Amino acid sequence: MEDIHREDWEVLGVEPGADLEKVHRAYHARRSLFGASSMATYSLLGTAEREEYLARLDAAFMRISNAAADLTLPFSDGSDDRDEVDASLAGLRTPTDLVGDPGPYLRHHRLVSGLTLEQVSVETKIRPNLVDAIEKEDWEKLPALVFVRGFVLQIARLLHMDDSEQLAGAYIEKMRIEQGED
């Protein structure tokens, strides 16, 4: 894992050691400010400068998030009913099997991004209990495949995941297999 440098905190505009919620808010605020459609920086930066800054911003955010998640410990099985984004992130590891564990993979990225179920619900308009069921792969609580696919895509896009289409496909395939549909 890469080490966090002082510049990472400066790029995000937060003090070193800030909690993940503050880091997450700062990241999204800066991402909006320097986005392609932002008028705030339109005349100040060229396209290459803006894209270079966004790449540095993304890299800093990932280094800080991953360090906060101490990715060496076993992944939480979800048996704890709390869903707080705080120091409890120290027990996460990155589920690397997107195909075999798409729900835990999605949950990990949500927690590393510093979002609670309620925050995802507000942003995506998907009920928190459905987001939770998707992450836990609780097939009985989920609606039809077509809706689940859309929900997984929405959540993955909210989390700025590059593999959102692949994740949605893997999720639906696993859901079909688990429900005995071919």
Order of alpha helices (4+ residues) and beta strands (2+ residues): alpha-alpha-alpha-alpha-alpha-alpha-alpha-alpha
